């Protein structure tokens, strides 16, 4: 049988007044980030604390939905902490992924910095800038500071923005995900006066909040833009290295081989970060070892005086001596640390300690020796600047060096590919991009991800870029600008995190921020010279991506506002009457709901209260299934959830209505053909266990009148008799209640099971301006073409009812 489809036109419903943040503050909640529903529900739970049977209208208290399973501390993401062998293994893996880009920079830094053979003074000056750039921009800034600004283990500029949004009220949140995000906030008294004033100003300024949002989104889009460019640049450069062996090789052959290697590189991404990193790590480790050994050899044989470049004064003298030309040459020097933005973004896949160990104990020393050794060789052979690595290799090692250099350059792009997967998963969590398939590739390391759609789009983009640009010179002109923008954004975001999360005084932060910001600004201004020559490509691409992200977020916020009228407990829509019937509340017509025989399962992905599909079903059809279960999913960032912790059942205020929360890991299969029997069994277990627990008993319900109670106060023997009578009546009452409730559930389940799923359609309301209408039209088109299809549910399709409804946006 075909699925039944019901489409209902939405009408405007009045909003129920809710408490404001101001009300919350005056009631004793000081200076927090307020979740409106949490505030209203806290009073709800107080009112229903003594309720035990789910009855409505006991005394003057109105029953509310029971929802103890909705929020649990274990639902929040918790950072993984590794030690021992696992930490060393992760450090090993990180070398294979993170340092491919930074590690292959010795191939071209000197040739990009100088336009002609340099003098000894210029060589020492440039080497000094390179050494101190690696030290300040990578080791100090990122390894020792920025890596600590993680958001529960996730890295990247956007993760720092997410971290700030948990401590500072700067963004709206998806109401369906409130239970999955742990909000924290330091009291005003715990902040320095300057920090407190800055936080207040930031929260009041719409312009400042919009700027932070834009910075976070731009940083993601710029890393992704480099994700298109970097693989093409690194692989094309590696293949062009074949010209050293075969000078007559044609450019078409180079481009064809490059495209083939790129396609192969993206085809292996589904294998997962662990397998790829474990395979690539020996290549990068060997490559860095070659650089370190060659550096030591050249330093010992040619000119050890270059070691004086560790004095930063030589770098300043170089810039002063060459003025504008020296400033422009920084565009080549910055290539020594390109890839550092991917280092931060890949934090979620490897952990802070693993990256710190692999950088400080291996990669950083190898790179220092590489640049020092090349400088020692160039000081004796100035013409070698044009190809410093291959011309400075010791005799007899050219061919092994060529092979390992090509392999290292090929795997160099893995850092940016992995970073792109990490960043896209982050922006989806905060609703800046449609929900697409994300695959967790490891049971051990929870943060290692693969995003199929992005992988194939990146593959197409990089192949096109390689074919169109067809040489590394033109690609190099487009490279570096986005890196410097992202590093500057990181500096600013982490400075704010230091004030509002780490509670460091702004006065202590200002000088370090100014120092690093000046370095960022100097390199950025130098890189901007490349914009007319090719950097316009990455800037344009990142602007397009950022516009898409912001557009989606804008549309989602309008959708949340439209749905707000129906995110309330069931008692906002229906009430139980004294005769046992269930009626709509007066504002929705007050009609008595007719009963549909059977068990109705209302799906809700990550809802917090009543599924919208239930309110639409009840209000518009004035009907409800005989027994109802609200089915909520809670995806947790863990491979699997144990069976004893997976299910949470609670009773709702209306009769024969239950809520089932299913917590599941990314390796768990939840929607299966036997879903209905599983739900039925979980509700049965809940009824038996709930009623078996010790609970207070209303004597009138048990058939014990006040006279017997009065008699118990007259004599001790009478009291004993009364107690026995109450105990017996209480036991009978519990048994009868359990039997009746189980019979109702079993009868409904055996008769028929209906899977009721909502399909919300949005319609642009009249009165919107033309620009706003265009934005909403694009959002709705994207939304309609990225939604999960109902056919993907692994449940019997003849039991599925899809309730379509239309809402204004």
C-alpha positions in Angstrom: 0.0 0.0 0.0 1.1 3.5 -0.7 1.9 5.9 2.1 -0.9 8.2 3.2 -0.1 11.9 2.8 -2.1 14.7 4.5 -1.4 18.3 3.8 -2.7 21.0 6.1 -2.6 24.7 5.6 -1.2 26.5 8.6 -3.1 29.3 10.3 -1.6 31.8 12.7 -1.9 30.8 16.3 -1.4 33.1 19.2 1.8 32.8 21.1 1.7 31.9 24.8 3.5 34.6 26.8 6.9 33.3 28.2 9.1 34.7 30.9 11.7 37.0 29.7 15.4 37.1 30.7 14.6 40.1 32.8 12.0 38.2 34.8 14.5 35.4 35.3 17.1 37.8 36.7 14.6 39.4 39.1 13.6 35.9 40.3 17.1 35.2 41.4 18.9 33.8 38.3 21.9 36.1 38.0 23.6 37.0 34.8 23.2 33.8 32.9 22.5 32.7 29.3 18.8 31.9 29.5 17.0 29.1 27.8 13.4 30.2 27.9 12.0 26.7 27.9 14.3 25.6 30.7 13.1 28.5 32.9 9.5 27.7 32.3 10.0 24.0 32.8 11.8 24.5 36.1 8.6 25.8 37.6 6.7 23.0 35.8 8.8 20.4 37.5 8.2 22.1 40.9 4.4 21.9 40.3 4.5 18.3 39.3 7.0 16.9 41.8 4.3 15.2 43.9 2.5 13.7 40.8 2.8 10.0 40.5 0.0 8.7 38.3 -0.1 11.2 35.5 -3.6 12.5 36.5 -4.7 15.9 35.4 -6.3 18.4 37.7 -5.3 17.1 41.1 -6.5 19.8 43.5 -5.6 23.3 42.2 -2.4 22.0 40.5 -2.4 21.5 36.8 -0.4 18.4 35.6 2.4 19.0 33.1 4.5 16.8 30.9 7.0 14.6 32.7 10.3 15.0 30.9 13.2 13.7 33.2 14.9 12.0 30.3 15.2 15.1 28.0 18.3 16.6 29.5 21.2 14.6 30.8 24.8 15.8 31.4 26.1 12.8 29.5 24.4 14.1 26.3 27.0 17.0 26.1 30.1 16.4 24.1 33.1 15.7 26.2 36.7 16.1 25.0 38.7 12.9 24.6 41.9 12.7 26.6 44.6 10.3 25.5 47.7 9.1 27.2 50.4 6.5 26.8 50.5 4.4 23.6 47.3 5.9 22.2 48.8 9.4 22.5 52.0 8.4 20.8 50.1 6.7 18.1 48.0 9.8 17.6 51.1 11.9 17.5 52.5 9.6 14.8 49.3 9.9 12.8 49.3 13.7 13.1 52.7 13.9 11.3 51.2 12.1 8.3 48.3 14.6 8.0 49.0 17.9 9.6 52.5 18.8 8.5 52.4 17.9 4.8 51.9 21.6 3.9 54.3 23.2 6.4 56.8 20.4 5.9 57.1 20.8 2.1 57.7 24.6 2.3 61.5 24.2 2.2 61.0 23.3 -1.5 60.1 26.9 -2.4 60.5 29.4 0.4 63.8 30.9 -0.7 62.9 30.9 -4.4 59.6 32.7 -3.5 61.4 35.3 -1.3 64.3 36.3 -3.6 64.0 37.5 -7.2 67.8 37.2 -7.7 70.8 35.6 -6.1 70.9 37.2 -2.6 73.8 38.8 -0.8 75.1 37.2 2.4 73.5 40.0 4.5 70.1 39.5 2.7 70.3 35.8 3.2 71.0 36.0 6.9 68.2 38.6 7.2 65.7 36.4 5.4 66.7 33.3 7.4 66.3 35.2 10.6 62.7 36.2 9.6 62.0 32.6 8.6 63.3 31.2 11.9 61.4 33.7 14.0 58.2 33.4 12.0 58.2 29.6 12.6 58.9 30.3 16.3 56.3 33.1 16.9 53.6 32.3 14.4 53.5 28.5 14.8 55.2 27.4 18.0 54.3 30.3 20.4 51.0 31.5 18.8 49.4 28.2 17.8 51.1 25.3 19.6 51.4 27.0 23.0 48.3 29.3 23.0 45.7 28.9 20.4 45.4 25.1 20.6 44.1 25.7 24.1 41.1 27.6 22.7 39.3 24.4 21.7 35.6 23.8 21.9 35.4 20.5 23.6 38.3 19.2 21.6 37.4 20.8 18.3 39.7 23.3 16.6 39.5 26.1 14.0 38.3 29.7 14.1 34.7 28.6 14.0 35.1 26.3 17.0 36.5 29.3 18.9 33.4 31.3 17.9 31.3 28.4 19.1 33.2 28.4 22.4 32.5 32.1 22.8 28.8 31.7 22.1 28.6 29.2 25.0 30.0 31.8 27.4 28.7 35.1 25.8 25.2 35.7 24.6 26.1 36.5 21.0 24.0 34.0 18.9 20.6 32.4 18.7 20.5 28.6 19.0 18.4 26.0 17.4 15.7 25.3 20.0 15.8 21.6 19.1 19.4 21.3 20.1 19.3 23.0 23.4 19.8 19.8 25.3 22.9 18.9 23.3 24.9 22.1 23.9 26.2 22.9 27.4 25.9 26.6 28.1 28.3 28.1 30.6 28.8 31.7 31.7 31.0 33.3 34.3 29.2 35.6 36.8 29.9 39.2 36.3 31.7 39.4 39.6 34.1 36.7 38.4 35.3 38.9 35.6 37.7 41.9 35.8 35.8 45.2 35.5 37.2 45.9 32.0 36.3 42.4 30.9 32.8 42.7 32.4 32.2 46.0 30.5 33.5 44.5 27.3 31.2 41.6 27.6 28.2 43.8 28.2 29.1 46.0 25.3 29.5 43.0 23.0 26.2 41.5 24.0 24.4 44.8 23.5 25.9 45.6 20.1 24.2 44.0 17.1 27.1 45.2 14.9 29.7 43.5 17.1 27.8 40.2 17.2 27.3 40.3 13.4 31.0 41.0 13.0 32.0 38.0 15.1 29.6 35.8 13.2 31.0 37.0 9.9 34.6 36.5 11.0 33.8 32.9 12.0 32.1 32.1 8.8 34.8 33.8 6.6 37.5 31.8 8.4 35.7 28.6 7.5 35.2 29.6 3.9 38.8 30.7 3.5 40.2 27.5 4.7 37.8 25.7 2.3 39.0 27.9 -0.5 42.5 26.9 0.3 41.2 23.4 0.3 40.5 23.7 -3.4 43.8 25.4 -4.1 46.3 23.5 -1.9 46.0 20.0 -3.4 46.3 21.4 -6.9 49.4 23.4 -5.9 51.2 20.7 -4.1 50.5 17.8 -6.5 51.2 20.0 -9.6 54.5 21.1 -8.0 55.4 17.5 -7.3 54.7 16.4 -10.8 56.6 19.3 -12.2 59.6 18.0 -10.3 59.8 15.3 -12.9 61.3 17.9 -15.2 64.5 17.5 -13.2 64.8 14.0 -14.6 63.1 14.5 -18.0 63.5 18.1 -19.1 61.6 17.5 -22.3 58.3 16.5 -20.6 55.3 18.3 -22.0 53.0 20.5 -19.9 50.0 18.6 -21.0 51.5 15.4 -19.6 52.2 17.2 -16.3 48.6 18.4 -16.0 47.2 14.9 -16.9 49.3 13.1 -14.4 48.4 15.7 -11.8 44.7 15.2 -12.4 45.1 11.5 -12.1 46.9 11.7 -8.8 44.4 14.2 -7.4 41.5 11.9 -8.3 43.3 8.9 -6.6 44.0 11.1 -3.5 40.3 11.8 -3.1 39.2 8.3 -3.9 41.1 7.0 -0.8 39.5 9.5 1.6 36.7 7.1 2.6 39.3 4.8 4.2 39.3 7.3 7.1 41.8 9.5 8.8 43.5 6.8 10.8 44.4 4.6 7.8 45.4 7.5 5.6 47.5 9.1 8.4 49.2 5.8 9.3 50.1 5.3 5.6 51.2 8.9 5.0 53.2 9.3 8.2 56.2 7.3 7.1 56.5 9.5 4.0 56.4 12.8 5.9 58.7 11.5 8.7 61.2 10.4 6.1 60.9 13.7 4.2 61.5 15.7 7.4 64.4 13.4 8.3 66.0 14.0 4.9 65.7 17.8 5.4 67.2 17.6 8.9 70.1 15.4 7.8 70.8 17.5 4.7 70.7 20.6 6.9 73.2 19.3 9.3 75.5 18.2 6.4 75.3 21.6 4.7 75.8 23.5 7.9 78.9 21.5 8.8 80.4 21.5 5.3 79.7 25.0 4.0 79.0 27.9 6.4 78.0 27.5 10.1 78.1 31.3 10.5 74.4 31.4 9.3 73.5 30.3 12.9 73.7 34.0 13.9 70.4 34.4 12.1 68.8 33.4 15.5 69.4 37.0 16.4 66.2 38.8 15.3 68.1 42.0 14.7 69.3 40.7 11.4 65.7 40.4 10.3 64.8 43.9 11.2 67.9 45.2 9.4 66.9 43.3 6.3 63.4 45.0 6.3 64.9 48.4 7.0 67.5 48.1 4.3 65.1 47.0 1.6 62.0 49.0 2.7 59.2 48.3 0.3 60.9 45.5 -1.5 61.7 43.8 1.8 58.1 44.1 2.9 56.9 42.6 -0.4 59.3 39.7 0.0 57.4 38.7 3.2 54.8 37.2 0.8 57.4 34.5 0.1 58.5 34.1 3.7 55.0 33.4 4.9 55.0 30.3 2.8 57.2 28.8 5.5 54.1 28.5 7.8 51.2 28.1 5.4 49.2 25.2 6.6 49.2 26.4 10.2 45.4 27.2 9.9 44.8 23.6 9.0 46.9 22.6 12.0 44.4 24.3 14.3 41.4 23.0 12.3 42.6 19.4 12.5 42.7 19.6 16.3 39.5 17.6 16.6 41.0 14.7 14.7 44.2 14.4 16.8 44.0 16.2 20.1 46.2 19.1 21.5 48.8 16.9 23.2 49.4 14.8 20.1 50.0 17.9 18.0 52.2 19.5 20.5 54.4 16.4 20.8 54.7 15.9 17.1 55.6 19.5 16.4 57.9 20.3 19.3 59.7 17.0 19.4 60.1 16.3 15.6 58.7 18.7 13.0 59.9 22.0 14.4 63.5 20.9 14.8 63.6 19.3 11.4 62.3 22.5 9.7 64.8 24.7 11.5 67.7 22.5 10.4 66.3 22.4 6.8 66.2 26.2 6.4 69.5 26.7 8.2 71.2 24.1 6.0 69.8 25.6 2.8 71.1 29.0 3.9 74.5 27.6 4.6 74.6 26.2 1.1 73.3 29.3 -0.6 75.8 31.5 1.2 78.5 29.7 -0.8 76.4 29.0 -3.9 74.1 32.1 -4.2 72.5 30.9 -7.5 71.1 27.9 -5.6 68.3 30.0 -4.2 66.1 29.2 -7.2 65.8 25.5 -6.3 67.3 25.3 -2.8 66.3 21.8 -1.8 67.5 19.8 -4.8 70.6 21.9 -5.4 71.8 21.5 -1.8 71.3 17.7 -1.4 74.5 15.8 -0.7 76.1 13.9 -3.6 74.5 10.6 -4.5 71.1 11.5 -2.9 69.4 13.4 -5.7 67.2 10.5 -6.9 66.0 9.3 -3.5 65.4 13.0 -2.6 63.4 13.5 -5.7 61.2 10.4 -5.0 60.5 11.3 -1.4 59.9 15.0 -2.3 57.3 14.0 -4.9 55.6 11.7 -2.4 55.7 14.3 0.4 54.3 17.0 -1.9 51.4 14.6 -3.0 50.4 13.9 0.6 50.9 17.6 1.6 47.3 18.4 0.8 45.9 15.9 3.3 46.0 18.5 6.0 43.6 20.9 4.3 41.3 18.0 3.1 41.0 16.7 6.7 40.5 20.3 8.0 37.7 20.9 5.5 35.8 17.8 6.8 36.3 19.0 10.4 35.1 22.6 9.7 32.0 21.6 7.7 30.9 19.3 10.5 31.3 22.3 12.9 29.2 24.7 10.9 26.5 22.1 10.4 26.2 21.8 14.2 25.4 25.5 14.5 23.0 25.4 11.5 25.1 27.3 9.0 24.8 24.6 6.4 22.3 21.9 5.5 22.6 18.6 7.3 24.5 16.3 5.0 26.0 12.9 5.6 29.0 12.8 8.0 30.9 9.6 8.5 32.9 8.9 11.7 35.8 6.8 10.6 37.1 5.6 13.9 35.7 4.0 17.0 38.8 5.0 19.0 39.2 8.6 17.9 35.7 10.1 17.9 36.7 13.3 16.1 37.9 11.8 12.9 35.4 12.5 10.1 34.7 12.0 6.5 32.1 14.0 4.5 31.4 12.3 1.2 29.7 15.1 -0.7 32.4 17.6 0.3 35.1 15.1 -0.8 33.7 14.8 -4.3 33.1 18.5 -4.7 36.7 19.2 -3.6 38.0 16.7 -6.1 36.1 18.3 -8.9 37.3 21.8 -7.8 40.9 20.9 -7.4 41.1 19.1 -10.8 39.5 22.1 -12.5 41.9 24.5 -10.8 44.9 22.3 -11.8 43.8 22.2 -15.4 42.9 25.9 -15.7 46.0 27.3 -13.9 48.3 24.5 -15.2 51.5 25.8 -13.4 52.6 26.5 -9.9 53.6 30.1 -10.5 50.1 31.2 -11.2 48.7 29.0 -8.4 51.3 30.5 -6.0 50.0 34.0 -6.7 46.6 32.9 -5.4 48.1 31.3 -2.3 48.8 32.8 1.1 46.2 35.6 1.4 43.5 33.4 2.9 46.0 31.9 5.3 46.9 35.2 6.7 43.3 36.3 7.1 42.5 33.2 9.0 45.6 33.5 11.3 44.5 37.1 12.1 41.0 36.0 12.8 42.4 33.3 15.1 44.4 35.9 17.0 41.3 38.1 17.6 38.9 35.2 18.5 41.3 33.6 21.0 42.0 37.0 22.6 38.2 37.3 23.3 38.2 33.7 24.6 41.0 34.6 27.0 38.9 37.4 28.4 35.5 35.7 28.6 36.4 32.0 29.0 39.8 32.0 30.7 38.9 35.2 32.7 42.3 36.9 32.0 42.3 40.7 32.4 42.1 42.6 29.1 45.1 44.6 30.3 47.3 41.4 30.3 45.9 40.4 26.9 46.4 43.6 25.0 50.2 43.6 24.6 50.5 40.0 23.4 47.5 40.6 21.1 49.0 43.7 19.7 52.4 42.0 19.1 50.9 39.0 17.3 48.3 41.2 15.4 51.1 43.4 14.1 52.9 40.3 12.8 49.7 39.0 11.2 49.0 42.5 9.7 52.5 42.8 8.3 52.3 39.4 6.5 48.7 40.0 5.5 49.4 43.4 3.9 52.3 41.8 2.0 50.1 38.9 0.8 47.4 41.3 -0.4 49.8 42.5 -3.2 49.0 39.1 -4.8 45.3 39.9 -5.2 45.4 41.2 -8.8 47.7 38.4 -9.8 45.6 35.5 -8.6 44.6 35.8 -5.0 41.3 37.3 -6.1 40.2 33.7 -6.9 40.4 32.4 -3.4 38.9 35.6 -1.9 36.0 35.4 -4.4 35.4 31.7 -3.7 35.5 32.3 0.1 33.1 35.2 -0.2 30.6 33.0 -2.2 30.9 30.2 0.4 30.5 32.6 3.3 27.4 34.1 1.7 25.9 30.6 1.4 26.6 29.8 5.0 25.1 33.1 6.3 22.1 32.8 4.0 21.4 29.3 5.4 21.7 30.5 9.0 19.4 33.5 8.2 16.8 31.1 6.8 17.0 28.8 9.8 16.5 31.6 12.2 13.4 32.6 10.4 12.2 29.0 10.4 12.8 28.8 14.2 10.8 31.9 14.8 7.9 30.5 12.7 7.9 27.2 14.6 8.1 28.9 18.0 4.3 28.9 18.4 4.2 25.1 18.6 7.2 24.3 20.8 5.2 23.9 24.1 4.1 21.0 26.3 1.1 19.0 25.3 -1.1 20.8 27.9 -0.8 23.9 25.8 -2.9 22.2 23.1 -5.1 19.6 24.8 -6.6 19.0 28.3 -8.0 15.9 29.9 -11.6 16.3 31.2 -13.2 14.9 34.2 -15.0 12.2 32.2 -11.6 11.0 30.8 -12.0 12.5 27.3 -9.3 14.7 25.8 -10.3 18.1 24.4 -8.5 20.9 22.6 -8.0 24.0 24.7 -10.4 26.8 23.8 -7.9 28.8 21.8 -7.8 25.9 19.3 -11.5 25.3 19.1 -12.2 23.2 22.3 -13.3 20.1 20.3 -13.2 16.7 21.8 -10.5 14.5 20.1 -11.9 11.4 18.4 -9.9 8.2 19.0 -8.0 6.4 16.3 -7.5 2.8 17.3 -4.0 1.6 17.5 -0.5 2.8 18.5 0.7 6.1 17.0 4.4 6.9 17.0 5.2 10.5 16.4 8.7 11.1 15.1 10.8 14.1 16.2 14.5 14.1 15.5 15.9 16.2 18.3 12.9 17.9 19.8 12.6 19.4 23.2 8.9 19.4 23.8 5.9 18.3 21.8 6.6 17.2 18.2 5.1 19.7 15.8 3.5 16.9 13.8 1.4 16.0 16.9 0.1 19.5 17.4 -0.8 19.7 13.7 -2.4 16.2 13.8 -4.5 17.0 16.9 -5.5 20.6 16.1 -6.4 20.1 12.4 -7.9 16.6 12.5 -9.3 16.8 16.0 -8.2 13.3 16.5 -5.4 11.3 18.2 -4.3 7.7 18.3 -5.5 5.6 21.2 -2.0 5.2 22.6 0.8 7.7 21.6 4.6 7.7 21.8 6.7 10.7 21.0 9.9 9.3 19.5 12.9 11.6 20.0 16.5 10.9 18.8 19.6 12.1 20.7 22.7 11.6 18.5 25.8 11.5 20.8 29.4 11.9 19.6 30.4 8.4 20.7 30.6 5.2 18.8 27.8 3.4 20.6 25.5 3.8 23.6 25.1 0.8 25.9 21.6 -0.7 25.9 21.0 0.2 29.5 21.6 3.9 28.8 20.0 4.1 25.4 16.3 4.4 26.2 14.6 6.9 28.4 10.7 6.7 28.8 8.5 9.3 30.6 4.8 9.9 30.9 3.1 13.0 29.5 0.2 14.9 31.0 -2.5 13.5 28.6 -3.6 9.9 29.1 -1.9 7.0 27.3 0.8 9.3 26.0 4.6 8.6 26.5 7.9 10.1 25.5 10.7 7.8 24.4 14.2 9.3 24.1 16.7 7.2 22.2 20.3 8.1 22.7 22.6 6.6 20.1 26.2 6.7 18.9 27.4 7.2 15.3 27.9 3.5 14.9 24.4 2.5 16.2 21.5 1.7 13.9 18.3 3.1 15.3 15.6 3.1 12.7 15.1 -0.5 11.9 12.2 -2.7 10.7 11.6 -3.9 14.2 11.3 -0.4 15.6 7.6 -0.7 16.7 8.2 -3.9 18.8 11.2 -2.2 20.4 9.2 0.9 21.3 6.3 -1.3 22.6 8.7 -3.2 24.9 10.4 -0.1 26.3 7.0 1.5 27.2 5.9 -1.8 28.8 9.0 -1.9 30.9 8.5 1.7 31.9 4.9 1.1 33.1 5.8 -1.9 35.2 8.9 -0.3 36.8 7.2 3.0 37.3 4.1 1.6 39.0 6.2 -0.9 41.1 8.2 2.0 42.6 7.1 3.2 46.1 4.6 6.1 45.5 2.1 8.1 47.6 -1.5 6.9 47.3 -4.7 9.0 47.4 -7.0 7.2 49.8 -10.1 8.1 47.8 -8.6 6.4 44.8 -7.9 3.2 46.8 -11.5 3.1 48.2 -10.5 4.0 51.8 -12.9 6.6 53.3 -12.1 9.3 55.8 -14.1 7.4 58.5 -11.6 4.5 58.6 -8.9 7.1 58.8 -10.6 8.8 61.8 -11.0 5.4 63.5 -7.3 4.8 63.2 -6.6 7.7 65.4 -8.8 6.4 68.2 -7.1 3.1 69.1 -3.8 1.4 68.3 -5.6 -1.8 67.2 -7.8 0.2 64.9 -4.7 1.9 63.5 -3.1 -1.4 62.7 -6.3 -2.6 60.9 -6.5 0.6 58.9 -2.8 0.4 57.9 -3.3 -3.1 56.7 -6.4 -2.1 54.8 -4.5 0.8 53.2 -1.6 -1.4 52.2 -3.9 -4.0 50.7 -5.9 -1.4 48.9 -2.7 0.3 47.6 -1.3 -3.0 46.3 -4.6 -3.9 44.6 -4.8 -0.4 43.1 -1.3 -0.6 41.7 -1.9 -4.1 40.2 -5.1 -3.0 38.6 -3.6 0.2 37.3 -0.6 -1.7 35.8 -2.9 -4.3 34.3 -5.2 -1.8 32.7 -2.4 0.3 31.3 -0.6 -2.7 29.9 -3.8 -4.0 28.4 -4.5 -0.7 26.7 -0.9 -0.6 25.3 -0.9 -4.2 24.1 -4.4 -3.9 22.5 -3.3 -0.8 20.6 0.0 -2.4 19.5 -1.7 -5.6 18.3 -4.4 -3.7 16.4 -2.1 -1.5 14.3 1.0 0.7 14.5 1.2 4.0 12.7 4.4 5.9 12.1 3.4 9.5 11.9 6.0 11.8 10.4 5.8 15.6 9.7 6.7 17.3 6.5 6.9 21.0 7.0 6.6 23.3 4.0 7.4 27.0 4.3 5.7 29.8 2.5 7.0 33.3 2.3 4.5 35.6 4.0 3.3 38.8 2.3 4.9 42.0 3.4 8.5 41.0 3.0 10.8 43.3 1.1 12.1 42.2 -2.3 15.6 41.6 -1.0 14.4 39.5 1.9 12.1 37.6 -0.4 15.0 36.7 -2.7 17.0 35.4 0.3 14.1 33.4 1.6 13.4 31.9 -1.9 17.0 30.7 -2.2 16.9 29.3 1.4 13.7 27.4 0.7 15.1 26.0 -2.6 18.2 24.8 -0.7 16.0 23.4 2.1 13.7 21.5 -0.2 16.6 19.9 -2.1 18.6 18.8 0.9 16.0 17.4 3.2 16.1 13.7 4.1 13.6 11.7 2.1 11.0 9.7 4.0 11.7 6.6 1.9 15.1 6.4 3.7 13.3 5.2 6.9 13.7 1.5 7.4 10.2 0.9 8.6 7.2 -0.6 6.8 6.0 2.0 4.4 2.4 0.9 4.5 2.3 1.9 8.2 3.7 5.4 7.5 1.6 8.6 7.5 3.3 11.7 6.4 1.5 14.8 7.7 2.4 17.8 5.5 1.7 21.3 6.8 2.5 24.8 5.7 3.9 27.6 7.8 4.6 31.2 7.0 8.2 32.4 7.1 
